Amino acid sequence: MAYKISDACISCGACAENCPVAAISQGDTQYNIDPDTCIGCGGCAEVCPVGAPVED
Protein backbone atom coordinates (compact mmCIF):
# COMPACT_ATOMS: atom_id res chain seq x y z
CA MET A 1 0.00 0.00 0.00
CA ALA A 2 1.33 3.46 -0.90
CA TYR A 3 2.04 6.17 1.63
CA LYS A 4 1.01 9.82 1.61
CA ILE A 5 2.32 12.83 3.52
CA SER A 6 -0.09 14.32 6.05
CA ASP A 7 -0.39 17.99 7.00
CA ALA A 8 1.96 17.31 9.93
CA CYS A 9 4.90 17.59 7.48
CA ILE A 10 7.56 20.11 8.58
CA SER A 11 9.48 19.89 5.26
CA CYS A 12 12.68 18.59 6.85
CA GLY A 13 13.43 16.26 3.90
CA ALA A 14 14.29 13.19 5.97
CA CYS A 15 11.66 11.12 4.15
CA ALA A 16 12.91 12.03 0.68
CA GLU A 17 16.50 11.17 1.59
CA ASN A 18 15.41 7.72 2.80
CA CYS A 19 13.11 6.77 -0.12
CA PRO A 20 14.72 3.94 -2.14
CA VAL A 21 12.67 4.66 -5.27
CA ALA A 22 12.74 8.50 -5.21
CA ALA A 23 8.95 8.73 -4.90
CA ILE A 24 9.08 11.78 -2.61
CA SER A 25 9.52 15.35 -3.82
CA GLN A 26 9.24 18.84 -2.36
CA GLY A 27 5.87 20.45 -3.02
CA ASP A 28 4.77 24.05 -2.51
CA THR A 29 4.05 23.69 1.21
CA GLN A 30 5.28 20.19 2.13
CA TYR A 31 6.76 17.03 0.68
CA ASN A 32 4.60 14.78 -1.53
CA ILE A 33 4.71 11.08 -2.38
CA ASP A 34 3.94 9.88 -5.91
CA PRO A 35 1.55 6.96 -5.30
CA ASP A 36 2.45 5.37 -8.64
CA THR A 37 6.13 5.20 -7.67
CA CYS A 38 5.80 4.41 -3.95
CA ILE A 39 6.45 0.75 -3.13
CA GLY A 40 4.96 0.96 0.37
CA CYS A 41 8.17 0.05 2.18
CA GLY A 42 7.56 2.46 5.07
CA GLY A 43 11.11 3.79 5.08
CA CYS A 44 9.82 7.35 5.02
CA ALA A 45 7.61 6.79 8.05
CA GLU A 46 10.49 5.26 10.01
CA VAL A 47 12.68 8.37 9.73
CA CYS A 48 10.07 11.14 9.90
CA PRO A 49 10.39 13.05 13.21
CA VAL A 50 6.70 14.03 13.22
CA GLY A 51 5.07 10.91 11.72
CA ALA A 52 3.80 12.71 8.62
CA PRO A 53 4.00 9.75 6.18
CA VAL A 54 0.92 7.57 6.66
CA GLU A 55 -0.53 4.66 4.71
CA ASP A 56 -2.95 5.85 2.05
Secondary structure as the mmCIF struct_conf table of DSSP 4:
data_model
#
loop_
_struct_conf.conf_type_id
_struct_conf.id
_struct_conf.beg_label_comp_id
_struct_conf.beg_label_asym_id
_struct_conf.beg_label_seq_id
_struct_conf.end_label_comp_id
_struct_conf.end_label_asym_id
_struct_conf.end_label_seq_id
STRN STRN1 TYR A 3 ILE A 5
TURN_TY1_P TURN_TY1_P1 ASP A 7 ALA A 8
HELX_RH_AL_P HELX_RH_AL_P1 ALA A 14 ASN A 18
TURN_TY1_P TURN_TY1_P2 PRO A 20 VAL A 21
STRN STRN2 ILE A 24 GLN A 26
BEND BEND1 ASP A 28 GLN A 30
STRN STRN3 TYR A 31 ILE A 33
TURN_TY1_P TURN_TY1_P3 PRO A 35 THR A 37
HELX_RH_AL_P HELX_RH_AL_P2 GLY A 43 VAL A 47
TURN_TY1_P TURN_TY1_P4 PRO A 49 VAL A 50
STRN STRN4 PRO A 53 GLU A 55
#
